Amino acid sequence: MKMNQEEALRMTAGIAVLTGLALGYFVSGWWYLFVAFVGLNLLQSAFTHWCPAMYIFDKLGIHNCCCNKNKGE
């Protein structure tokens, strides 16, 4: 199964938040700022439709899906 940008973004954000929470709990409370940064970045991308991760995904060859998954039904 090939992953599109939306799925990759959600997975990356989820991993970043869970990792930041674990590091904040076990290592240093300063890691909670990383979690806040991820949350603020997701919030601004909802309004601007631009996220730095999308640029990185483009360079990695992960592109937007422009097909309808239910097209055959």
Buried (B, 14 or more C-beta within 10 A) or exposed (E): EEBBBEEBBEEBBEEBBEBBBEBBEEEEEEBBEBBEEBBEBBEEBEEEEEBEBBEBBEEEEBBEEEEEEEEEE
